[in-house]
Amino acid sequence: MSRQQGARAGTDGQVVVVTGASGGVGRATARAFGARGARVALLARGEEGLAGAADDVREAGGTALPLAVDVSDHDAVEAAADRIEQELGPIAVWVNVAFSTVFAPVREVSAEEFRRATEVTYLGFVHGTLAALHRMEPRGGGTIVQVGSALAYRGVPLQAAYCAAKHAIQGFHESLRCELLHDKSGVRVTMVQLPGLNTPQFTWVKSRLPHSPRPVAPVYQPEVAARGILYAADHPGRREYWVGGSTVGTLLGDKFAPGLLDRYLARTGFKGQQTGRDRSPSQPDNLWKPADEHHDYGAHGAFDDESSPRSHQLWASHHHGLLAALGATAAVAGAAAVGRALRRSA
């Protein structure tokens, strides 16, 4: 049995919680767990989106429990966790995905909007993590996956509320991981940093931009993110995973040339996050209430034509052991070839 098969053994029927499950990455992730036969609790606000996500999970072969929950409400998240364990069983994996944000320059975002985005995106992850810990730690095991972004390290223009919340999640994740290691806890926590994705957020996000918002290219389909999240849930020993070549480039650029990246984003970050189409004044806004309460947007956004369904970097990240072995084999073969050539010339 391979290492990956071993990690996945016994995952059929496991209880998994996915927040933000009604659309985008959460929707794709819930369906992927359902395809394994998992019992998936779906947490989100939009009733119609939740119903569609539950259908996806069941069609894939899993069991679905849709729960209308605002993750900014800690008591509601705890109550949902109680119900999940009563109806589905002990929670094995908790995946935090839910977020909300505002696309606009900082000076055009109100204090109340910053607070709301922070309560949903950052505190929503905290609330989900606490609910999971309260139930996993007494049992001595479980996995928490924090779904992050390249923007957890690198701030970009027009997304200050989102970037700040993702930075906060990154710090929270690192602190918690250190504590779990200190305690030799059986609970594992890992984080998955994502690239630009084709999700409905660009259709329903609150925006004050002159043109419709869009993901930064290159764009990946949400199923790429879902594969990375499932792998992280199976292999939570690593502190974090990077998904997509653009994520790798962004994080390395921020590490080694942050000032240069500031100037680059100042030149390209405004145009690169907008389409050429004027923003519709009737565009939905999910900051204060769900946009999918009466309409199911699904997992994909409006950028299917330019979105990639795969990532070579993701494959390489999941097979780094194989690649290292092949590299070592190639190095030995090369050294042997050089040795033979030297002996012939002697």
LINFENRA-V246772 format. One line per field, one symbol per residue. ss: DSSP state (H for helix, E for strand, C for the rest). phi: phi as a letter, one per 30 degrees, with the letter a starting at -180 (. if undefined). psi: psi as a letter, one per 30 degrees, with the letter a starting at -180 (. if undefined). Layout:
ss = ???
phi = ???
psi = ???
This chain:
ss = CCHHHHHHCCCCCCEEEEECCCCHHHHHHHHHHHCCCCEEEEEECCHHHHHHHHHHHHHHCCEEEEEECCCCCHHHHHHHHHHHHHHCCCEEEEEECCCCCEECCHHHCCHHHHHHHHHHHHHHHHHHHHHHHHHHHHHCCEEEEEECCHHHCCCCCCCHHHHHHHHHHHHHHHHHHHHHHHCCCCEEEEEEECCCEECCHHHHCEECCCEEECCCCCEEEHHHHHHHHHHHHHCCCCCEEECCHHHHHHHHHHHHCHHHHHHHHHHHCCHHHEEEEECCCCCCCCCCCCCCCCCCCCCCCCCHHHEECCCHHHHHHHCHHHHHHHHHHHHHHHHHHHHHHHHHHC
phi = .deddddceideidcbcbdiddahddddddddddddidcccccacddddddddddeddddjcccbdbdbcddcedddddddddeddcckddcbbccbeababcadedccddddedddddddddedddddddddecddddiakbcccccaeddccdbdibdddddddeddddedddddddddddhdddcbbbccccdbdbdeddcddbcddcddbddddccddddddddddddddbddddabccjdddedddddddcbddddedddddcddddcbddcddddcedbcdcbddcdbbcdidccccedccddbbdddddddbddddddddddddddddddddddddddd
psi = kleeeeffkgfkflkkkjlhfflbeeeeeeeeeeffgljkkjklejeeeeeeeeeeeeefglkkjkkjkjffjeeeeeeeeeeeeeeeakkekkjjekllakjllefgkleeeeeeeeeeeefeeeeeeeeeefeeeffgllkkkkjblfffejkllfheeeeeeeeeeeeeeeeeeeeeeefhkfkkklkjklaklilfefegkkkglflklllklkkllffeeeeeeeeeefigfkelkkkkeeeeeeeeeeefieeeeeeeeeeffeefgkagkkkkfgkljgeflkfgegkjfaelbghefgkkgljeeeeeefhfeeeeeeeeeeeeeeeeeeeeeeeef.
